[in-house]
């Protein structure tokens, strides 16, 4: 049977289909083009037209770069910064962010501030005082914990068996500055030698160290002298210079043997101070104003 017999007279399915497709095409006629331009899509046979927006920002760079070292951060900032760029330093996240195309300002003495009195109300052009800019170009420096600090920090705050603690001291003795690494290795060997011994007493020496008296199953007695604290020379952050950190010895005599560990002494204060020091150096070497905090876009 000829299918054309089922089509009512005067109907053209092809043209109707084209009309449906055309309607779908223009159902959302405004699309975003290159550099944020708004483009109006008109039906077939017409031309496209850019939708003018008096508040639209001009073409801009949209880039977000993450660097691993402060020197790389400084070099990138100095390459792309302008008079409106700023630094935001957030200690909690360990990030120092340069917002390179930040909004214009009215800082005293700047060319912008000199036009404030004569400027028309609510200026909209980009170089006017207090006008918005794109804020799409930034570089982020994330201060990551150094390998050495991460290793010691993982071990800190927990109590360990003599064998485990002695092995850790020996493996990481190169990080210890005071007392000498050889002294710490000797302590670790004394700990290994007394593994499983029964500790009967401890005495505080004149210098604050502790001497533990122990007795083995064969009734051999001996002493282990453990310093009150020891010092590490390690970087806090990856790529930075070593600093001196104090570690307080912790111990717990138990029937099964001596439990040992250590705790940081005011290290978090040092981390915050060192973070601020790095942020200040970046500000000084780039000339950008520094703000400690964060925005919703961080």
ChimeraX attribute file (.defattr): number of C-alpha atoms within 10 A of each C-alpha:
attribute: neighborCount
match mode: 1-to-1
recipient: residues
	/A:1	5
	/A:2	5
	/A:3	6
	/A:4	8
	/A:5	8
	/A:6	8
	/A:7	10
	/A:8	8
	/A:9	8
	/A:10	6
	/A:11	9
	/A:12	10
	/A:13	10
	/A:14	9
	/A:15	10
	/A:16	11
	/A:17	11
	/A:18	11
	/A:19	12
	/A:20	11
	/A:21	12
	/A:22	14
	/A:23	13
	/A:24	11
	/A:25	14
	/A:26	14
	/A:27	10
	/A:28	10
	/A:29	15
	/A:30	16
	/A:31	13
	/A:32	11
	/A:33	11
	/A:34	8
	/A:35	12
	/A:36	13
	/A:37	18
	/A:38	18
	/A:39	17
	/A:40	18
	/A:41	18
	/A:42	15
	/A:43	13
	/A:44	10
	/A:45	6
	/A:46	8
	/A:47	9
	/A:48	13
	/A:49	12
	/A:50	14
	/A:51	12
	/A:52	10
	/A:53	9
	/A:54	8
	/A:55	10
	/A:56	15
	/A:57	16
	/A:58	12
	/A:59	11
	/A:60	14
	/A:61	13
	/A:62	12
	/A:63	10
	/A:64	12
	/A:65	13
	/A:66	14
	/A:67	15
	/A:68	14
	/A:69	16
	/A:70	20
	/A:71	14
	/A:72	14
	/A:73	22
	/A:74	20
	/A:75	13
	/A:76	17
	/A:77	26
	/A:78	15
	/A:79	9
	/A:80	13
	/A:81	20
	/A:82	14
	/A:83	15
	/A:84	17
	/A:85	24
	/A:86	23
	/A:87	28
	/A:88	22
	/A:89	23
	/A:90	20
	/A:91	19
	/A:92	9
	/A:93	12
	/A:94	16
	/A:95	21
	/A:96	28
	/A:97	25
	/A:98	29
	/A:99	23
	/A:100	24
	/A:101	23
	/A:102	22
	/A:103	20
	/A:104	18
	/A:105	19
	/A:106	17
	/A:107	13
	/A:108	9
	/A:109	8
	/A:110	12
	/A:111	14
	/A:112	17
	/A:113	16
	/A:114	14
	/A:115	13
	/A:116	14
	/A:117	7
	/A:118	7
	/A:119	13
	/A:120	10
	/A:121	7
	/A:122	10
	/A:123	12
	/A:124	16
	/A:125	15
	/A:126	17
	/A:127	15
	/A:128	21
	/A:129	23
	/A:130	18
	/A:131	16
	/A:132	18
	/A:133	18
	/A:134	17
	/A:135	17
	/A:136	14
	/A:137	19
	/A:138	24
	/A:139	22
	/A:140	21
	/A:141	22
	/A:142	21
	/A:143	22
	/A:144	16
	/A:145	18
	/A:146	16
	/A:147	14
	/A:148	18
	/A:149	19
	/A:150	14
	/A:151	13
	/A:152	18
	/A:153	14
	/A:154	9
	/A:155	16
	/A:156	16
	/A:157	13
	/A:158	12
	/A:159	17
	/A:160	20
	/A:161	19
	/A:162	24
	/A:163	19
	/A:164	16
	/A:165	20
	/A:166	21
	/A:167	17
	/A:168	17
	/A:169	19
	/A:170	17
	/A:171	11
	/A:172	15
	/A:173	17
	/A:174	15
	/A:175	18
	/A:176	20
	/A:177	16
	/A:178	15
	/A:179	13
	/A:180	13
	/A:181	17
	/A:182	13
	/A:183	13
	/A:184	23
	/A:185	19
	/A:186	14
	/A:187	19
	/A:188	22
	/A:189	18
	/A:190	17
	/A:191	25
	/A:192	17
	/A:193	14
	/A:194	21
	/A:195	16
	/A:196	20
	/A:197	23
	/A:198	20
	/A:199	22
	/A:200	12
	/A:201	11
	/A:202	15
	/A:203	12
	/A:204	14
	/A:205	12
	/A:206	7
	/A:207	8
	/A:208	12
	/A:209	15
	/A:210	19
	/A:211	17
	/A:212	18
	/A:213	17
	/A:214	21
	/A:215	16
	/A:216	15
	/A:217	9
	/A:218	7
	/A:219	10
	/A:220	9
	/A:221	14
	/A:222	15
	/A:223	16
	/A:224	17
	/A:225	17
	/A:226	20
	/A:227	18
	/A:228	16
	/A:229	18
	/A:230	18
	/A:231	18
	/A:232	21
	/A:233	18
	/A:234	21
	/A:235	19
	/A:236	25
	/A:237	23
	/A:238	17
	/A:239	15
	/A:240	16
	/A:241	10
	/A:242	16
	/A:243	14
	/A:244	16
	/A:245	20
	/A:246	17
	/A:247	20
	/A:248	15
	/A:249	17
	/A:250	17
	/A:251	15
	/A:252	13
	/A:253	15
	/A:254	13
	/A:255	10
	/A:256	12
	/A:257	18
	/A:258	23
	/A:259	18
	/A:260	20
	/A:261	20
	/A:262	23
	/A:263	17
	/A:264	17
	/A:265	13
	/A:266	11
	/A:267	15
	/A:268	10
	/A:269	10
	/A:270	15
	/A:271	15
	/A:272	13
	/A:273	13
	/A:274	16
	/A:275	21
	/A:276	17
	/A:277	12
	/A:278	16
	/A:279	24
	/A:280	18
	/A:281	14
	/A:282	23
	/A:283	20
	/A:284	13
	/A:285	13
	/A:286	20
	/A:287	17
	/A:288	23
	/A:289	16
	/A:290	19
	/A:291	16
	/A:292	12
	/A:293	14
	/A:294	17
	/A:295	7
	/A:296	4
	/A:297	5
	/A:298	12
